[in-house]
């Protein structure tokens, strides 16, 4: 006998045991209606909570992950780090939400530095080309520094000639470090730099440090004088330069004048005579500060004499910044100074690079900020 020929016989259930069938059917229909209403209320509440969370993320520039829904509002324009699906904006990278008018973008926490006009950056010369230098500033493509965008020795403002082009390697050559400003961004994404201001130029008397660019907080000023006769340049691109604080020209001239002797003429006028004879351009005040500063010394490769104490201070600041970067703390002038003060409890500067020391240093910086109400 085949299985298909087998007929299963079950005992029928009496109708009285089921009760009134019409009541049973009515109960099922009512139950479905109640369940559907509850589900609709839950969906509406979930949708409202999702919209509130999206508005809160947009207002607080929250951190989003790839594939996360940023907003369902179609009024926003798509920027870097985002993509559209059915008029909904999603994040394509891990980063902070940025809003500029109606433009919505996501700034990645990790990745290449994206230059913007006006950024103060530190770069390294990689190539000397035709009337331009190529500079590594941590972007996908090397930036460009045109010959016409630098100050010539002597501060002369004129058109650059062929002789200036032949002396380009006397100004800047491969491997030199400089701080500069992003002047403009070309259509192909390459940044154009300039060093026309007195606060920009070739870097000497210091040490180079690289951290993630996302940890450098943008501010109006990125050059600071720190305790211990040390100065720092915080490049927006994550390139940092620690160096010996420069002596001001005014103080040097004042000290030279104080070393002279004063005599009185028969007519009553005073004459100050220095120890050495006057030499034009040497220890004297020029007509303009630009002429004084923009001399061949700004393109010199020779470092000044740095004392052992200042060297130790520079090394201490170097390790403090590395510790702050290890703790994913934003690098600011105040945090660097607080980290330096906390590091004075470590007699050995080299011990600051230990994992436990770096974590302890970050905790002390955060505790100091809480105590100061920051």
VMD Tcl script that draws the C-alpha trace (Angstrom):
set ca {
  {0.00 0.00 0.00}
  {1.31 3.38 -0.96}
  {1.56 6.33 1.43}
  {-0.80 8.38 -0.75}
  {-3.56 5.77 -0.21}
  {-3.47 6.17 3.59}
  {-6.37 8.26 4.93}
  {-5.99 9.80 8.38}
  {-9.15 9.82 10.46}
  {-9.48 12.23 13.40}
  {-12.22 12.55 15.93}
  {-14.49 15.49 15.05}
  {-14.83 18.28 17.64}
  {-18.42 18.87 18.76}
  {-19.85 22.28 17.81}
  {-20.92 22.84 21.39}
  {-17.28 22.79 22.51}
  {-16.41 25.62 20.10}
  {-19.27 27.79 21.33}
  {-20.89 30.32 19.04}
  {-18.84 30.44 15.84}
  {-20.06 33.92 14.96}
  {-18.77 35.25 18.30}
  {-15.42 33.59 17.65}
  {-15.15 35.22 14.25}
  {-16.11 38.61 15.67}
  {-13.44 38.25 18.34}
  {-10.75 37.56 15.74}
  {-11.72 40.61 13.70}
  {-11.73 42.92 16.73}
  {-8.39 41.54 17.87}
  {-6.87 42.23 14.44}
  {-8.14 45.79 14.52}
  {-6.69 46.39 17.99}
  {-3.31 44.91 17.00}
  {-3.13 46.99 13.82}
  {-3.88 50.18 15.77}
  {-1.12 49.39 18.27}
  {1.37 48.72 15.49}
  {0.49 51.99 13.77}
  {0.96 53.91 17.01}
  {4.33 52.26 17.57}
  {5.46 53.04 14.03}
  {4.40 56.67 14.35}
  {6.16 56.99 17.69}
  {9.31 55.37 16.30}
  {9.23 57.69 13.29}
  {8.88 60.74 15.53}
  {11.75 59.59 17.75}
  {13.88 59.02 14.66}
  {13.15 62.54 13.37}
  {13.97 64.03 16.76}
  {17.25 62.11 16.84}
  {18.11 63.34 13.33}
  {17.41 66.96 14.28}
  {19.50 66.57 17.43}
  {22.40 65.10 15.46}
  {22.26 67.96 12.96}
  {22.20 70.56 15.73}
  {25.08 69.01 17.71}
  {27.28 67.97 14.75}
  {27.13 64.41 16.05}
  {29.33 61.53 14.91}
  {27.78 59.23 12.30}
  {28.85 55.89 10.80}
  {28.75 54.65 7.19}
  {25.21 53.87 6.06}
  {23.59 55.77 8.91}
  {20.58 57.91 8.02}
  {21.36 61.59 8.61}
  {18.08 63.20 7.60}
  {14.95 62.52 5.56}
  {14.45 66.18 4.67}
  {15.07 66.63 0.90}
  {15.93 70.34 1.36}
  {19.59 69.54 2.15}
  {22.19 69.48 -0.62}
  {24.62 66.58 -0.83}
  {28.19 67.35 0.27}
  {31.39 65.37 0.87}
  {30.92 62.13 2.80}
  {27.20 61.76 2.01}
  {24.95 60.10 -0.58}
  {21.23 60.20 -1.50}
  {18.74 57.31 -1.73}
  {15.04 58.14 -2.22}
  {15.53 61.77 -1.10}
  {17.18 60.57 2.12}
  {20.72 61.59 3.08}
  {23.08 58.88 4.37}
  {26.66 59.03 5.61}
  {29.39 57.28 3.64}
  {32.22 57.76 6.18}
  {32.77 57.91 9.94}
  {32.91 61.53 11.02}
  {31.18 64.66 12.29}
  {28.19 66.24 10.57}
  {28.93 69.69 9.14}
  {26.32 72.19 7.99}
  {26.98 75.23 5.80}
  {23.67 76.90 4.94}
  {21.83 74.13 3.05}
  {24.95 72.08 2.31}
  {25.27 68.94 4.42}
  {28.58 67.06 4.60}
  {30.45 64.70 6.89}
  {34.03 65.48 7.95}
  {35.86 62.13 8.30}
  {37.65 61.48 11.58}
  {40.41 59.61 9.79}
  {41.70 60.22 6.31}
  {43.60 62.67 4.17}
  {43.55 66.35 5.01}
  {41.13 68.36 2.88}
  {42.48 71.91 2.42}
  {40.32 75.01 2.67}
  {41.13 78.59 1.74}
  {42.76 80.43 4.64}
  {44.11 77.35 6.44}
  {47.46 77.80 8.21}
  {49.49 74.71 7.30}
  {53.01 73.34 7.63}
  {54.50 71.63 4.60}
  {57.64 70.03 3.20}
  {59.14 70.82 -0.22}
  {59.09 67.71 -2.42}
  {60.07 69.13 -5.82}
  {61.39 72.32 -7.43}
  {59.57 72.80 -10.74}
  {59.11 75.55 -13.30}
  {58.39 78.78 -11.36}
  {56.86 76.76 -8.53}
  {57.56 74.41 -5.66}
  {55.55 71.28 -4.91}
  {54.75 70.97 -1.21}
  {53.55 67.99 0.80}
  {50.82 69.14 3.19}
  {49.20 65.75 3.80}
  {46.63 65.95 0.99}
  {45.94 63.46 -1.80}
  {47.92 65.67 -4.20}
  {50.92 67.86 -3.45}
  {50.14 71.55 -3.09}
  {51.77 74.25 -5.24}
  {53.76 77.28 -4.07}
  {54.29 79.70 -6.94}
  {57.46 81.79 -7.22}
  {55.33 84.92 -7.24}
  {53.74 83.93 -3.90}
  {56.90 84.25 -1.77}
  {58.81 87.22 -0.36}
  {62.17 87.89 -1.96}
  {65.22 88.65 0.22}
  {65.29 92.31 1.10}
  {61.51 92.67 0.97}
  {61.53 94.08 -2.56}
  {58.09 93.98 -4.15}
  {58.61 93.46 -7.88}
  {57.94 91.03 -10.66}
  {59.95 87.83 -10.52}
  {62.59 87.59 -13.24}
  {64.58 84.75 -14.81}
  {67.42 85.30 -12.34}
  {64.96 84.68 -9.47}
  {63.86 81.47 -11.16}
  {67.49 80.31 -11.38}
  {67.93 80.96 -7.64}
  {64.83 79.06 -6.54}
  {66.91 76.39 -4.82}
  {68.70 79.09 -2.85}
  {65.32 80.06 -1.42}
  {63.71 76.66 -0.86}
  {64.93 73.22 -1.86}
  {63.77 69.62 -1.48}
  {63.25 68.62 2.15}
  {62.85 72.14 3.54}
  {59.97 72.78 5.92}
  {57.86 75.91 5.80}
  {54.67 77.30 7.26}
  {52.28 78.92 4.83}
  {48.64 79.64 4.11}
  {46.25 78.08 1.62}
  {45.52 80.82 -0.90}
  {43.05 79.06 -3.18}
  {41.83 75.63 -4.30}
  {41.98 74.80 -8.01}
  {39.22 72.92 -9.83}
  {41.28 69.72 -9.78}
  {41.56 69.85 -5.97}
  {45.20 71.05 -5.80}
  {45.84 73.74 -3.18}
  {47.80 76.89 -3.99}
  {49.91 78.29 -1.12}
  {51.56 81.62 -0.32}
  {54.10 82.96 2.22}
  {53.66 86.70 1.68}
  {52.99 87.43 5.36}
  {55.85 87.95 7.84}
  {54.59 85.10 10.03}
  {55.15 82.58 7.21}
  {58.40 81.27 5.76}
  {61.12 78.67 6.18}
  {61.31 76.79 9.48}
  {64.47 76.34 11.54}
  {65.65 75.63 15.09}
  {63.05 73.00 15.87}
  {61.55 69.56 15.44}
  {58.73 68.24 13.26}
  {55.75 66.25 14.54}
  {52.81 64.72 12.68}
  {49.38 63.94 14.17}
  {45.92 63.30 12.66}
  {44.57 66.52 11.17}
  {41.18 65.96 12.81}
  {42.75 66.57 16.25}
  {43.89 70.12 15.41}
  {41.13 72.53 16.36}
  {40.85 75.49 14.01}
  {41.26 78.92 15.57}
  {42.14 82.46 14.60}
  {45.81 81.96 15.48}
  {47.89 78.80 15.14}
  {51.28 80.10 16.33}
  {51.86 80.29 20.09}
  {54.70 81.12 22.47}
  {54.78 78.54 25.26}
  {56.47 78.54 28.68}
  {60.09 77.44 28.62}
  {61.21 79.63 25.70}
  {59.51 77.28 23.21}
  {57.07 78.17 20.43}
  {54.73 75.95 18.44}
  {53.00 76.12 15.05}
  {49.86 73.97 14.90}
  {49.22 73.29 11.23}
  {45.59 72.62 10.39}
  {46.83 69.69 8.28}
  {48.20 67.93 11.39}
  {51.84 68.94 10.81}
  {53.30 70.58 13.94}
  {56.56 72.47 14.36}
  {58.19 73.00 17.79}
  {61.09 75.44 17.88}
  {63.07 77.86 19.98}
  {61.28 81.16 20.54}
  {62.73 83.90 18.37}
  {64.24 86.97 20.01}
  {62.43 90.12 18.95}
  {64.35 92.62 16.85}
  {63.22 95.47 19.09}
  {64.71 93.93 22.24}
  {68.00 93.22 20.46}
  {68.27 96.80 19.31}
  {67.36 98.08 22.77}
  {70.08 96.00 24.42}
  {72.63 97.21 21.86}
  {71.71 100.80 22.60}
  {72.00 100.28 26.34}
  {75.60 99.12 25.92}
  {76.65 102.51 24.49}
  {78.00 105.49 26.42}
  {76.35 108.92 26.49}
  {78.29 112.17 26.08}
  {77.15 115.81 26.13}
  {78.15 118.32 23.45}
  {79.07 121.89 24.36}
  {75.69 122.99 22.99}
  {73.92 120.71 25.48}
  {72.79 117.96 23.07}
  {73.32 114.29 24.01}
  {75.16 111.85 21.76}
  {75.11 108.08 22.31}
  {78.25 106.27 21.25}
  {78.15 102.53 20.87}
  {80.92 100.10 21.51}
  {81.20 99.33 17.81}
  {80.98 101.61 14.81}
  {77.71 101.87 12.91}
  {77.40 99.41 10.04}
  {74.41 99.76 7.66}
  {72.09 96.76 7.96}
  {73.94 95.27 10.96}
  {72.23 95.78 14.33}
  {70.39 98.84 13.05}
  {66.71 99.56 12.59}
  {65.68 99.51 8.94}
  {63.10 101.75 7.31}
  {60.44 99.04 7.28}
  {60.07 95.86 9.30}
  {59.50 93.92 6.08}
  {62.96 94.93 4.89}
  {64.46 93.90 8.22}
  {62.81 90.50 8.35}
  {62.82 89.58 4.64}
  {66.56 89.21 4.26}
  {68.66 86.23 3.24}
  {68.49 84.97 6.84}
  {64.92 83.78 6.42}
  {66.15 81.31 3.79}
  {69.21 80.21 5.75}
  {69.81 76.52 6.52}
  {71.97 77.23 9.57}
  {70.33 76.68 12.95}
  {70.99 78.91 15.93}
  {72.70 77.70 19.08}
  {70.11 76.00 21.32}
  {70.87 75.37 24.99}
  {70.37 71.98 26.63}
  {67.50 73.31 28.76}
  {65.54 74.49 25.72}
  {66.25 71.20 23.95}
  {64.76 69.31 26.90}
  {61.71 71.60 26.90}
  {61.18 71.01 23.19}
  {61.42 67.23 23.74}
  {58.96 67.47 26.64}
  {56.42 69.39 24.54}
  {56.94 66.85 21.75}
  {56.02 63.93 24.04}
  {53.11 65.86 25.57}
  {51.53 66.42 22.16}
  {52.05 62.75 21.29}
  {50.30 61.80 24.54}
  {47.35 64.09 23.79}
  {47.08 62.60 20.29}
  {47.20 59.10 21.79}
  {44.21 60.00 23.98}
  {42.29 61.43 20.97}
  {42.18 64.87 22.63}
  {41.90 67.99 20.49}
  {45.19 69.90 20.38}
  {44.90 73.48 21.66}
  {47.31 75.93 23.26}
  {45.65 75.55 26.67}
  {45.83 71.75 26.62}
  {49.46 71.79 25.57}
  {50.35 74.09 28.48}
  {48.32 72.00 30.96}
  {49.97 68.84 29.66}
  {53.40 70.45 30.00}
  {52.70 71.44 33.61}
  {51.45 67.93 34.39}
  {54.53 66.39 32.76}
  {56.89 68.24 35.12}
  {56.25 65.50 37.69}
  {58.15 63.12 35.36}
  {61.86 63.71 35.76}
  {62.70 61.59 32.73}
  {61.30 63.09 29.53}
  {61.55 59.76 27.72}
  {59.15 58.10 30.18}
  {56.29 60.26 28.83}
  {55.93 58.01 25.77}
  {54.96 54.99 27.88}
  {51.36 53.92 27.48}
  {50.52 54.33 31.16}
  {52.20 57.74 31.32}
  {50.30 58.98 28.26}
  {46.95 57.84 29.67}
  {47.74 59.41 33.04}
  {48.69 62.67 31.35}
  {45.42 62.78 29.41}
  {43.39 62.15 32.56}
  {45.18 64.97 34.38}
  {44.50 67.35 31.49}
  {40.79 66.46 31.49}
  {40.62 66.84 35.28}
  {42.26 70.25 35.04}
  {39.67 71.33 32.48}
  {36.83 70.17 34.74}
  {38.28 72.05 37.70}
  {38.52 75.21 35.61}
  {35.00 74.76 34.32}
  {36.01 74.39 30.66}
}
mol new
graphics top color blue
foreach p $ca { graphics top sphere $p radius 0.5 }
foreach p [lrange $ca 0 end-1] q [lrange $ca 1 end] { graphics top cylinder $p $q radius 0.2 }
display resetview
